[in-house]
Amino acid sequence: MRSSARQLLGLPALTESGIRLGVVKDVEVDFGTSSIGAYSIGSRWSARINYRVAPSQVKRFTPEALIVEDAVGGERAAAEERSALPGRQTALSGVMPTTKQ
């Protein structure tokens, strides 16, 4: 199946486990080898690139999503798991730890 770069841009990027990494923001082309050099993945609402995915890390892509190895989102998955631990409070959750006086 062939696709144009236009069809790839904005495509959701997910790990094999279903963790959403963002969307395809850019596709780098290696003119020396006439192939894709990397996919840049980031937030739909930000210019920031969060992941640079090598073609060897892409498992498949469909009209609905780019599916990448779980290792690409490994740090994000680990961070989500840590933040979900019972009793853990962070400033980001809006709950600040309190101290007894």
mmCIF file of the C-alpha atoms, coordinates in Angstrom:
data_MODEL
# 
_entry.id   MODEL 
# 
loop_
_atom_site.group_PDB 
_atom_site.id 
_atom_site.type_symbol 
_atom_site.label_atom_id 
_atom_site.label_alt_id 
_atom_site.label_comp_id 
_atom_site.label_asym_id 
_atom_site.label_entity_id 
_atom_site.label_seq_id 
_atom_site.pdbx_PDB_ins_code 
_atom_site.Cartn_x 
_atom_site.Cartn_y 
_atom_site.Cartn_z 
_atom_site.occupancy 
_atom_site.B_iso_or_equiv 
_atom_site.pdbx_formal_charge 
_atom_site.auth_seq_id 
_atom_site.auth_comp_id 
_atom_site.auth_asym_id 
_atom_site.auth_atom_id 
_atom_site.pdbx_PDB_model_num 
ATOM 1   C CA . MET A 1 1   ? 0.000  0.000  0.000  1.00 0.00 ? 1   MET A CA 1 
ATOM 2   C CA . ARG A 1 2   ? 1.326  3.451  -0.866 1.00 0.00 ? 2   ARG A CA 1 
ATOM 3   C CA . SER A 1 3   ? 0.626  6.674  0.974  1.00 0.00 ? 3   SER A CA 1 
ATOM 4   C CA . SER A 1 4   ? 1.644  10.256 0.483  1.00 0.00 ? 4   SER A CA 1 
ATOM 5   C CA . ALA A 1 5   ? 3.429  12.271 3.162  1.00 0.00 ? 5   ALA A CA 1 
ATOM 6   C CA . ARG A 1 6   ? 0.275  14.349 3.457  1.00 0.00 ? 6   ARG A CA 1 
ATOM 7   C CA . GLN A 1 7   ? -1.629 11.244 4.588  1.00 0.00 ? 7   GLN A CA 1 
ATOM 8   C CA . LEU A 1 8   ? 0.999  10.491 7.261  1.00 0.00 ? 8   LEU A CA 1 
ATOM 9   C CA . LEU A 1 9   ? 1.097  13.965 8.802  1.00 0.00 ? 9   LEU A CA 1 
ATOM 10  C CA . GLY A 1 10  ? -1.340 14.166 11.708 1.00 0.00 ? 10  GLY A CA 1 
ATOM 11  C CA . LEU A 1 11  ? -1.745 10.385 11.874 1.00 0.00 ? 11  LEU A CA 1 
ATOM 12  C CA . PRO A 1 12  ? -1.980 9.161  15.502 1.00 0.00 ? 12  PRO A CA 1 
ATOM 13  C CA . ALA A 1 13  ? 1.120  7.291  16.702 1.00 0.00 ? 13  ALA A CA 1 
ATOM 14  C CA . LEU A 1 14  ? 0.592  4.410  19.132 1.00 0.00 ? 14  LEU A CA 1 
ATOM 15  C CA . THR A 1 15  ? 2.756  1.746  20.689 1.00 0.00 ? 15  THR A CA 1 
ATOM 16  C CA . GLU A 1 16  ? 1.866  -1.910 20.150 1.00 0.00 ? 16  GLU A CA 1 
ATOM 17  C CA . SER A 1 17  ? 0.362  -1.837 23.665 1.00 0.00 ? 17  SER A CA 1 
ATOM 18  C CA . GLY A 1 18  ? -1.920 1.027  22.706 1.00 0.00 ? 18  GLY A CA 1 
ATOM 19  C CA . ILE A 1 19  ? -0.132 3.908  24.464 1.00 0.00 ? 19  ILE A CA 1 
ATOM 20  C CA . ARG A 1 20  ? -0.776 7.093  22.504 1.00 0.00 ? 20  ARG A CA 1 
ATOM 21  C CA . LEU A 1 21  ? 2.477  8.929  21.812 1.00 0.00 ? 21  LEU A CA 1 
ATOM 22  C CA . GLY A 1 22  ? 1.060  11.794 19.781 1.00 0.00 ? 22  GLY A CA 1 
ATOM 23  C CA . VAL A 1 23  ? 0.749  12.382 16.045 1.00 0.00 ? 23  VAL A CA 1 
ATOM 24  C CA . VAL A 1 24  ? 3.170  12.261 13.133 1.00 0.00 ? 24  VAL A CA 1 
ATOM 25  C CA . LYS A 1 25  ? 4.495  15.826 12.866 1.00 0.00 ? 25  LYS A CA 1 
ATOM 26  C CA . ASP A 1 26  ? 7.147  15.309 10.199 1.00 0.00 ? 26  ASP A CA 1 
ATOM 27  C CA . VAL A 1 27  ? 8.744  12.652 8.011  1.00 0.00 ? 27  VAL A CA 1 
ATOM 28  C CA . GLU A 1 28  ? 12.484 12.912 7.407  1.00 0.00 ? 28  GLU A CA 1 
ATOM 29  C CA . VAL A 1 29  ? 13.743 11.692 4.048  1.00 0.00 ? 29  VAL A CA 1 
ATOM 30  C CA . ASP A 1 30  ? 17.259 10.348 3.509  1.00 0.00 ? 30  ASP A CA 1 
ATOM 31  C CA . PHE A 1 31  ? 18.039 11.450 -0.038 1.00 0.00 ? 31  PHE A CA 1 
ATOM 32  C CA . GLY A 1 32  ? 21.236 9.377  -0.059 1.00 0.00 ? 32  GLY A CA 1 
ATOM 33  C CA . THR A 1 33  ? 19.302 6.135  0.261  1.00 0.00 ? 33  THR A CA 1 
ATOM 34  C CA . SER A 1 34  ? 15.978 7.356  -1.157 1.00 0.00 ? 34  SER A CA 1 
ATOM 35  C CA . SER A 1 35  ? 14.185 6.168  1.963  1.00 0.00 ? 35  SER A CA 1 
ATOM 36  C CA . ILE A 1 36  ? 12.499 7.485  5.101  1.00 0.00 ? 36  ILE A CA 1 
ATOM 37  C CA . GLY A 1 37  ? 15.091 8.436  7.715  1.00 0.00 ? 37  GLY A CA 1 
ATOM 38  C CA . ALA A 1 38  ? 12.752 8.979  10.682 1.00 0.00 ? 38  ALA A CA 1 
ATOM 39  C CA . TYR A 1 39  ? 9.240  9.876  11.793 1.00 0.00 ? 39  TYR A CA 1 
ATOM 40  C CA . SER A 1 40  ? 8.894  12.823 14.184 1.00 0.00 ? 40  SER A CA 1 
ATOM 41  C CA . ILE A 1 41  ? 6.113  12.340 16.745 1.00 0.00 ? 41  ILE A CA 1 
ATOM 42  C CA . GLY A 1 42  ? 4.688  15.087 18.930 1.00 0.00 ? 42  GLY A CA 1 
ATOM 43  C CA . SER A 1 43  ? 1.566  16.633 20.375 1.00 0.00 ? 43  SER A CA 1 
ATOM 44  C CA . ARG A 1 44  ? -1.103 17.763 17.955 1.00 0.00 ? 44  ARG A CA 1 
ATOM 45  C CA . TRP A 1 45  ? -1.256 21.123 19.776 1.00 0.00 ? 45  TRP A CA 1 
ATOM 46  C CA . SER A 1 46  ? 2.461  21.830 20.192 1.00 0.00 ? 46  SER A CA 1 
ATOM 47  C CA . ALA A 1 47  ? 5.417  22.304 17.877 1.00 0.00 ? 47  ALA A CA 1 
ATOM 48  C CA . ARG A 1 48  ? 7.571  20.208 20.221 1.00 0.00 ? 48  ARG A CA 1 
ATOM 49  C CA . ILE A 1 49  ? 8.802  16.838 18.949 1.00 0.00 ? 49  ILE A CA 1 
ATOM 50  C CA . ASN A 1 50  ? 8.653  14.194 21.702 1.00 0.00 ? 50  ASN A CA 1 
ATOM 51  C CA . TYR A 1 51  ? 9.886  11.144 19.801 1.00 0.00 ? 51  TYR A CA 1 
ATOM 52  C CA . ARG A 1 52  ? 12.062 10.502 16.768 1.00 0.00 ? 52  ARG A CA 1 
ATOM 53  C CA . VAL A 1 53  ? 11.161 7.060  15.459 1.00 0.00 ? 53  VAL A CA 1 
ATOM 54  C CA . ALA A 1 54  ? 13.444 5.118  13.128 1.00 0.00 ? 54  ALA A CA 1 
ATOM 55  C CA . PRO A 1 55  ? 11.789 3.128  10.334 1.00 0.00 ? 55  PRO A CA 1 
ATOM 56  C CA . SER A 1 56  ? 13.058 -0.073 11.993 1.00 0.00 ? 56  SER A CA 1 
ATOM 57  C CA . GLN A 1 57  ? 10.899 0.767  15.053 1.00 0.00 ? 57  GLN A CA 1 
ATOM 58  C CA . VAL A 1 58  ? 7.691  1.006  13.015 1.00 0.00 ? 58  VAL A CA 1 
ATOM 59  C CA . LYS A 1 59  ? 5.667  -2.205 13.176 1.00 0.00 ? 59  LYS A CA 1 
ATOM 60  C CA . ARG A 1 60  ? 2.970  -1.118 10.712 1.00 0.00 ? 60  ARG A CA 1 
ATOM 61  C CA . PHE A 1 61  ? 0.838  1.769  9.684  1.00 0.00 ? 61  PHE A CA 1 
ATOM 62  C CA . THR A 1 62  ? -2.755 1.854  8.658  1.00 0.00 ? 62  THR A CA 1 
ATOM 63  C CA . PRO A 1 63  ? -5.014 4.682  7.522  1.00 0.00 ? 63  PRO A CA 1 
ATOM 64  C CA . GLU A 1 64  ? -5.938 5.055  11.228 1.00 0.00 ? 64  GLU A CA 1 
ATOM 65  C CA . ALA A 1 65  ? -2.547 4.962  13.023 1.00 0.00 ? 65  ALA A CA 1 
ATOM 66  C CA . LEU A 1 66  ? 1.216  4.499  12.943 1.00 0.00 ? 66  LEU A CA 1 
ATOM 67  C CA . ILE A 1 67  ? 2.056  1.566  15.254 1.00 0.00 ? 67  ILE A CA 1 
ATOM 68  C CA . VAL A 1 68  ? 5.556  1.499  16.774 1.00 0.00 ? 68  VAL A CA 1 
ATOM 69  C CA . GLU A 1 69  ? 7.508  -0.803 19.083 1.00 0.00 ? 69  GLU A CA 1 
ATOM 70  C CA . ASP A 1 70  ? 6.620  -0.604 22.768 1.00 0.00 ? 70  ASP A CA 1 
ATOM 71  C CA . ALA A 1 71  ? 10.232 0.413  23.490 1.00 0.00 ? 71  ALA A CA 1 
ATOM 72  C CA . VAL A 1 72  ? 9.588  3.806  21.863 1.00 0.00 ? 72  VAL A CA 1 
ATOM 73  C CA . GLY A 1 73  ? 7.024  4.704  24.503 1.00 0.00 ? 73  GLY A CA 1 
ATOM 74  C CA . GLY A 1 74  ? 8.769  2.793  27.276 1.00 0.00 ? 74  GLY A CA 1 
ATOM 75  C CA . GLU A 1 75  ? 9.782  5.825  29.344 1.00 0.00 ? 75  GLU A CA 1 
ATOM 76  C CA . ARG A 1 76  ? 6.340  7.380  28.997 1.00 0.00 ? 76  ARG A CA 1 
ATOM 77  C CA . ALA A 1 77  ? 4.653  4.135  30.035 1.00 0.00 ? 77  ALA A CA 1 
ATOM 78  C CA . ALA A 1 78  ? 6.967  3.851  33.034 1.00 0.00 ? 78  ALA A CA 1 
ATOM 79  C CA . ALA A 1 79  ? 6.200  7.456  34.038 1.00 0.00 ? 79  ALA A CA 1 
ATOM 80  C CA . GLU A 1 80  ? 2.452  6.851  33.750 1.00 0.00 ? 80  GLU A CA 1 
ATOM 81  C CA . GLU A 1 81  ? 2.786  3.714  35.850 1.00 0.00 ? 81  GLU A CA 1 
ATOM 82  C CA . ARG A 1 82  ? 4.787  5.566  38.537 1.00 0.00 ? 82  ARG A CA 1 
ATOM 83  C CA . SER A 1 83  ? 2.247  8.381  38.679 1.00 0.00 ? 83  SER A CA 1 
ATOM 84  C CA . ALA A 1 84  ? -0.557 5.854  39.135 1.00 0.00 ? 84  ALA A CA 1 
ATOM 85  C CA . LEU A 1 85  ? 0.973  4.367  42.277 1.00 0.00 ? 85  LEU A CA 1 
ATOM 86  C CA . PRO A 1 86  ? -1.405 4.574  45.281 1.00 0.00 ? 86  PRO A CA 1 
ATOM 87  C CA . GLY A 1 87  ? -0.594 7.372  47.711 1.00 0.00 ? 87  GLY A CA 1 
ATOM 88  C CA . ARG A 1 88  ? 1.627  9.232  45.294 1.00 0.00 ? 88  ARG A CA 1 
ATOM 89  C CA . GLN A 1 89  ? 0.774  12.918 45.065 1.00 0.00 ? 89  GLN A CA 1 
ATOM 90  C CA . THR A 1 90  ? 2.339  15.423 42.739 1.00 0.00 ? 90  THR A CA 1 
ATOM 91  C CA . ALA A 1 91  ? 1.999  19.127 42.068 1.00 0.00 ? 91  ALA A CA 1 
ATOM 92  C CA . LEU A 1 92  ? 0.717  18.218 38.624 1.00 0.00 ? 92  LEU A CA 1 
ATOM 93  C CA . SER A 1 93  ? -2.253 16.413 40.112 1.00 0.00 ? 93  SER A CA 1 
ATOM 94  C CA . GLY A 1 94  ? -3.250 19.604 41.934 1.00 0.00 ? 94  GLY A CA 1 
ATOM 95  C CA . VAL A 1 95  ? -2.684 18.007 45.338 1.00 0.00 ? 95  VAL A CA 1 
ATOM 96  C CA . MET A 1 96  ? 0.268  19.267 47.307 1.00 0.00 ? 96  MET A CA 1 
ATOM 97  C CA . PRO A 1 97  ? 1.679  17.180 50.167 1.00 0.00 ? 97  PRO A CA 1 
ATOM 98  C CA . THR A 1 98  ? 0.893  18.609 53.560 1.00 0.00 ? 98  THR A CA 1 
ATOM 99  C CA . THR A 1 99  ? 3.023  18.627 56.682 1.00 0.00 ? 99  THR A CA 1 
ATOM 100 C CA . LYS A 1 100 ? 1.874  18.420 60.288 1.00 0.00 ? 100 LYS A CA 1 
ATOM 101 C CA . GLN A 1 101 ? 2.921  21.247 62.579 1.00 0.00 ? 101 GLN A CA 1 
# 
